[in-house]
Amino acid sequence: QVQLVESGGGLAQPGGSLRLSCAASGSIFRVNFMNWYRQGPGKQRELVARVTSGGVTNYADSVQGRFIISRDNAMNRVSLQMNSLKSEDTAVYYCMYQDWTGEWWGQGTQVTVSS
């Protein structure tokens, strides 16, 4: 079992920045993926960014160049730095941990981008 606790999020103006963090605890395997997903109003949940335990990153085209995912393996923590925010980034953001045994999700944190 893995527990995920997210923090950050809130309200930002267009063009602004926010930072999300997610702390994982429990049965953490050395080889894993840590991911950020989001679900906007009336939309399906989508992958925003992923980072492997080796530090390889992948981003959705919609956030490439604006968001940065990073992780601290010693602390089992992943962060998402969100810059140049747009109204379409408004969503509930979820942290997801994945290894060979399965996947676990955080409770989600709301990000609202509005003037």
N, C-alpha and C positions, 0 to 999 in steps of 0.2 A: 504494500500500500504506500501511496505517496500523497502527501498533503501539500497543497499550494495556497499561498496567501498573497494576494495582490494588494498593491497600494499605488497611490497616485491617481491620475485622472482628474476629472472636474470640468470646469468651464474655461475655455480659451477663446480669444478673438481670432478671426481669420488672419493668417500670417504669424500667429503666435506659436508658442512651444509648450509642450507638456512632457513629463517623463513618467513612465509606468515602471513599476518594479514587481517582481514575483519571487518569493522565497519558497523553495522546495524542501521538504523534510520527509523522512521515512526511508524506505528501501530504494536508495538512489544507486543505480548501476553506473559504472564508469563510462560505458558507451551509451549515449542517449541523445535525444533531440529535445530542445526546449523551443517552444513556439508561442507566437502571439496570433490569435484569431480575433475577428471582430464580426459583429452582427448589427448592421444598421437597421433603422425602421423599415419594416416591410421587405427586408432583404434576407438572403440566405447567409449563413455563417461562412466566412472566407478566411483563408490563411493570409496573414499580413507579413509575417517574417518568421524565419526559422534559423536557429544556430545549433550546430552539432557540438558534441563534447570536444571535438577537435578544433572548433572555432570557425568552421565553414558556414557562411551565411547565405540565405536566399531571401528575396523580397518579392512581394507582389509588384507588378508593373506600376500600379497606382500610387505606391509609396516609395518606389526606388528613387534615391537621391534626396529624399526628405526625412525618412525614418532611419534610425540606426539601432540595430539589436546588438546587445553585448551580454556576456555572461561572466560570472565569477565562479569557477568550478569549486574552489575551496569553500565558498559560502553557499554553493548550490543556489545561486541567484541569477536571474535573468532580468535585463532591463530593456526598455524600448524608449529611446529618445525620439520624440515626434516634433519635427520642425516644419515651418511653413504650412501650418495646419489650414485645411480647407473645410468648408461646411460639410462636404461629403465624407469627411473623416468621422463625423458624428456617429457613434456606435457604442455598443457595449463591447469592451475588449476583454478577451479571455486568455489566460495563460494556460498552456497545455504542455505537460511532460510526457514523453514517449520513450519507451525502451522495448526490448524484445518480449517483455512480459505483458505489455499493454499500454494504455494511455490514461492519464488522469487530468482533470480539468479544475481550474480555479472557479471561484464564484462569479467572476466578472466584475468589471469596474466601468462606470459610465464616463465617456468622453463626449463633451458637447462643444462644438465649435460654432460660435454665434457672436454677432456684433450687438 
